[in-house]
């Protein structure tokens, strides 16, 4: 059974940091590129960060460049999103995505709220 389980969300003040994790199981993790998306109320889902399955560059939305870092641990089958200097505009549900030519999988999401 394929599972992507996100964790690490919560309430943080502006300027704070959070680290999201996405634990994957039920598929060959190293065969999939991994991404983090986010969706705020009333807005479309947007790609936040992308990391390929092996060699290649990471990519980020312009709005998070220099503040967010995506990484993966192919031993633990986990992808991370380190988020620094958070802004109220970063408030959203953050979703983990696994993608390859075989299939695309989504997690359920974790809520991130940036507020004072």
MIMARKE-10833 format. One record per residue: x, y negated, z negated of N, C-alpha, C, CB in turn; residue number from 0. Coordinates in steps of 0.001 Angstrom, whole numbers. Each point is the difference from the previous one (the first is absolute). Glycine has a CB too. Example, Ala and Ser with C-alpha at 12.3 -4.5 7.8 and 13.67 -1.06 7.14 Angstrom:
BEGIN
REC      n_px      n_py      n_pz     ca_px     ca_py     ca_pz      c_px      c_py      c_pz     cb_px     cb_py     cb_pz     n
REC     13190      5690     -7800      -890     -1190         0       900     -1200         0     -1892      1173     -1246     0
REC      1542     -2223      1966       820     -1190       -60      -770     -1090      -730      1184       628      2145     1
END
This chain:
BEGIN
REC      n_px      n_py      n_pz     ca_px     ca_py     ca_pz      c_px      c_py      c_pz     cb_px     cb_py     cb_pz     n
REC       849      1192         0      -849     -1192         0       886     -1244         0     -1847      1240     -1231     0
REC      1620     -2109      2196       781     -1229        99      -434      -987     -1073       287       359      2470     1
REC       689      -920     -3154      -285     -1035      -984      1039     -1101        76     -1084      1692     -1486     2
REC       601     -2912      1401       841     -1184      -204      -577      -701     -1220       607      -259      2506     3
REC       170       217     -3569      -493      -549     -1257       831     -1216      -381      -792      2279      -743     4
REC       134     -3430       794       677     -1253      -348       -85      -269     -1492      -519      -903      2270     5
REC      1506       208     -2777         2      -414     -1401       864     -1245      -145      -348      2387      -778     6
REC       232     -3044      -378       853     -1143      -277      -677     -1350       127      1832      1386       769     7
REC     -3070     -1410      -319      -697     -1266       113      -395      -545     -1367      -832       701      2240     8
REC       298     -1916     -2229      -432      -599     -1249      -127     -1502       114      1083      1853     -1218     9
REC     -1200     -2488        63      -120     -1455       -88      1364      -583      -355     -2441       167      -700    10
REC      2871     -1150      1464      1300      -628      -234      -130     -1490       236      1229      2099       679    11
REC      -422     -2881     -1390       -17     -1445       181       775      -398      1250      -192      -302     -2478    12
REC      -139      -841      3043       790      -492      1146      1477       -59      -348     -1966     -1336       791    13
REC      2784      1772       165      1436        71      -229       467      1320      -573       -55     -2411      -332    14
REC      -868      3245       -63       341      1297      -585       303      1059      1040     -1419      -585     -1917    15
REC      1684      1789      1431       376      1111       860      -825      1240      -331      2321      -939       194    16
REC     -2497      1766       815      -591      1323      -151       711       952       942     -2242      -977      -661    17
REC      2245      2247       275       519      1038       885     -1090      1031       220      2372      -371      -808    18
REC     -2807       487      2055     -1000       994       360       692      1289       431     -1614     -1818       691    19
REC       970      2932      -991       481      1308       427     -1116       724       734      1615       110     -1940    20
REC     -1233       719      2876      -954       841       727       592      1397        82      -903     -1971      1355    21
REC       311      2887     -2094       470      1387       -20      -750       802      1049       566      -169     -2454    22
REC       182       810      3336      -584       740      1111       115      1500      -225       558     -1889      1538    23
REC     -1567      2620     -1082        38      1453       -68      -908       575      1070       493       -73     -2469    24
REC      -231      1330      2819      -852       685       961       385      -156      1451     -1744      -306     -1613    25
REC      2845      -390      1869       490      -125      1369      1512      -207       -51     -2219      -972       806    26
REC      2854      1054       352      1460      -132        66       369     -1482       -40       200      2160      1331    27
REC       132     -2619     -2504       209     -1435      -239      1050      -575       937      -635       332     -2387    28
REC      1718       401      2637      1094      -543       800      -362      -151      1475      1575      1034     -1607    29
REC     -2702      -491      2026      -431      -126      1391      -875     -1229       226       123      2473       196    30
REC      -399     -3212     -1245      -944     -1100        81       652     -1333      -344     -1825      1588      -577    31
REC      1519     -2587      1414       288     -1375      -387     -1008      -392     -1075       943      -584      2311    32
REC      -497      -263     -3222      -858      -411     -1106      -177     -1519         6       765      1990     -1355    33
REC     -1942     -2403       981      -301     -1433       -23      -845      -334     -1218       117       -98      2510    34
REC       -62     -1161     -2879      -936      -574      -967      -856     -1034       727      1613       388     -1947    35
REC     -2908      -264      1746      -959      -963       495      -667      -655     -1215      -387      1333      2161    36
REC      -298     -2430     -1912      -816      -593     -1050     -1280      -564       599      2061      -536     -1345    37
REC     -3074       492       495     -1283      -549       427      -584      -807     -1143      -395      1931      1585    38
REC       202     -3208     -1315      -612      -900      -962     -1482      -114       312      2164     -1278      -292    39
REC     -2988       910      -690     -1436      -128       229      -306      -947      1153      -385       463     -2416    40
REC      -436        -2      3344      -399      -837      1119      1040      -157      1088     -1401     -1164     -1584    41
REC      2514      1875      1453      1069      -111      1003       271      1363       630      1026     -1927     -1268    42
REC      -392      1879      2436       359      1233       676      1217       647      -672      -934      -916      2158    43
REC      1026      2203     -1990      1165       721      -501      1227      -439       789     -1432      1980      -685    44
REC      2526     -2233       -19      1208      -453       680      1199       845      -414      -935     -2325       114    45
REC      1840      2508       852      1240       719      -270       928      -895      -812      -244      1346      2134    46
REC       744      -810     -3232       900      -738      -870      1455       398       249     -1824      -166     -1711    47
REC      2085      1474      1757      1373       472       144         8      1390       608       716     -1387     -1964    48
REC       344      1679      2707       129      1256       748      1414       534      -164     -1752      -738      1672    49
REC      1833      2077     -1818      1318       635       -41       -71      1262       849       513      -934     -2327    50
REC       421      1132      3255       -45      1185       858       361      1253      -777       583     -1418      1966    51
REC      -789      2581     -1319       249      1243      -708      1479       286      -136     -2157       857       837    52
REC      2951     -1261       133      1448       194      -123       713     -1297       327      -221      2436       602    53
REC      1011     -2452       440       740     -1218       311      -939     -1040       587      2096      1335       387    54
REC     -1715     -2590      -559      -818     -1080       513      -158     -1085     -1041     -1200      1602      1476    55
REC       650     -2697     -1032      -109     -1169      -859     -1346       -52      -695      1565     -1213      1496    56
REC     -1560       633     -2665     -1251      -322      -662      -572     -1277       611       778      1118     -2139    57
REC     -2065     -1283      2014      -668     -1202       496      -946      -526     -1069       177       818      2387    58
REC      -341     -2143     -2377      -838      -642      -996      -890     -1059       647      1753       435     -1746    59
REC     -2909      -637      1140      -823     -1146       388       762     -1277      -352     -2166      1313      -357    60
REC      1998     -2324      1174       710     -1262      -239      -293      -552     -1391       -90      -482      2451    61
REC     -1121       699     -2930      -414      -579     -1275       721       612     -1204     -2208      -447      1036    62
REC      2849      1625      -850       652       661     -1134      1510       144       194     -2125      1226      -417    63
REC      2637     -1627      1558      1440       121       241       794      -735     -1065      -434       195      2449    64
REC      1467       474     -2941       832      -589     -1038      -530       200     -1401       687     -1642      1653    65
REC     -1923      2119     -1786      -592       224     -1324      -294      1482      -252      -994     -2296       110    66
REC       613      3031       929      -377      1406      -138      1085       878       641     -2482      -607        15    67
REC      2666      1796      -599       932       975       547      -639      1378        -6      1957     -1369      -791    68
REC     -1983      2005      1948      -517      1363       104      1180       972        -7     -2047      -793      1299    69
REC      1856      1934     -1950      1028      1037       -21      -685      1351      -128      1699     -1578     -1038    70
REC      -940      2635      1316      -575      1341      -112      1032       947      -592     -1516      -432      1972    71
REC      1013      1426     -2676       827      1061      -561      -491      1302       614       420     -1269     -2196    72
REC       351      1792      3140      -427      1194       727       157      1285      -820       629     -1166      2104    73
REC       -37      1072     -3269        60      1145      -910     -1252        27      -865      2527       -83       -20    74
REC     -2924     -1090      -455     -1195       -94      -846     -1287      -178       804      1435      -972     -1773    75
REC     -1313       872      3107     -1181      -208       862      -801     -1215      -461      -103      2475       459    76
REC       801     -3548      -672      -625     -1203      -530       502     -1230       755      -220      1091     -2264    77
REC      -700     -2005      2496       356     -1292       590      -324     -1078     -1029      -444       825      2387    78
REC      1275     -1852     -2410      -129     -1063      -984      -166     -1356       687      1385      1338     -1616    79
REC     -1987     -2254       876       -47     -1389       440       340      -870     -1203     -1748       497      1804    80
REC      2938     -1060     -1777       410      -930     -1034      -473     -1386       396      2011      1417      -610    81
REC     -2799     -2030      -241      -593     -1302       300       478     -1004     -1041     -2039      1084      1063    82
REC      2759     -2081      -586       534     -1044      -874      -614     -1350       343      2145      1281      -230    83
REC     -2029     -2206      -704      -506     -1356       209     -1428        24       550      2350      -795       408    84
REC     -3194      1529     -1072     -1375       170       480      -781     -1299       -36        61      2346      -789    85
REC      -946     -2468      1753      -831     -1197       159     -1470       407       -82      1773     -1130      1439    86
REC     -2645       201     -1805     -1440       337       -41      -504       560      1328      -316     -1798     -1698    87
REC       915      1359      2796      -418       483      1331       360      1467       225       283     -2319       868    88
REC       523      2887     -1745       340      1418       104     -1071       895      -628      2415      -633       -36    89
REC     -3404        43      -596     -1075       776      -624      -757       801      1053      -211     -1727     -1816    90
REC       149      3038      1614      -639       894       967        60      1428      -528       624     -1529      1927    91
REC     -1327      2404     -1234       200      1436      -182      1128       417       937     -2452       402      -652    92
REC      3441       257       108      1153       443       776      -141      1493       286      1473     -1793     -1039    93
REC     -1356      2137      2318      -216      1373       444      1255       558       652     -2432      -487       322    94
REC      2684      1733      -607      1114       731       569      -467       713      1273      1047       299     -2299    95
REC      -192      -297      3308      -327       625      1288      1160       861       454     -1492     -1930       619    96
REC      1160      3119      -126       984       891       609      -405       215      1447       507      1148     -2215    97
REC       437     -1298      3116      -345        68      1426      1050       753       801     -1219     -2155      -230    98
REC       748      3038      1098       856       641       982      -866       321      1204      1555       965     -1781    99
REC      -948      -335      2798      -785       365      1173     -1036      1071      -363      1960      -569      1494   100
REC     -1716      1244     -2633      -918      1073      -400     -1274      -546      -612      1952      1482      -374   101
REC     -1823     -2426      -503     -1154      -452      -774       325     -1305      -723      -759      2385      -289   102
REC      -292     -2977      -240       116     -1180      -852      -773       263     -1274       251     -1547      1993   103
REC       379      1225     -3124      -637       209     -1296         0     -1311      -798       726      2435         7   104
REC     -1744     -2582      -836      -142     -1174      -851      -173       407     -1446     -1005     -1260      1897   105
REC      1532       446     -2786      -294       139     -1407     -1255      -782      -353      2436       315      -491   106
REC     -2817      -238      -793     -1209      -671      -463       245     -1460      -354      -809      2183      -841   107
REC      2060     -2513       587       328     -1390      -296       187      -284     -1479     -1251      -602      2013   108
REC      1988      -458     -2288       193      -479     -1360      -169     -1513        -5      1567      1925      -547   109
REC     -2278     -2426      -440      -318     -1428       -55      1174      -788      -566     -2435       546      -284   110
REC      2785     -1620       977       986      -961      -491      -694     -1344      -122      1946      1257      1071   111
REC     -1908     -1828     -2250      -606     -1301      -251      1062      -939      -547     -2259      1055      -436   112
REC      2444     -2173      1126       988      -999      -424      -761     -1234      -461      1770       880      1624   113
REC     -1723     -1129     -2912      -789     -1087      -561       593      -434     -1333     -2064       857      1159   114
REC      1904     -2135     -1441       459      -509     -1287     -1156        -7      -997      1750     -1412      1150   115
END
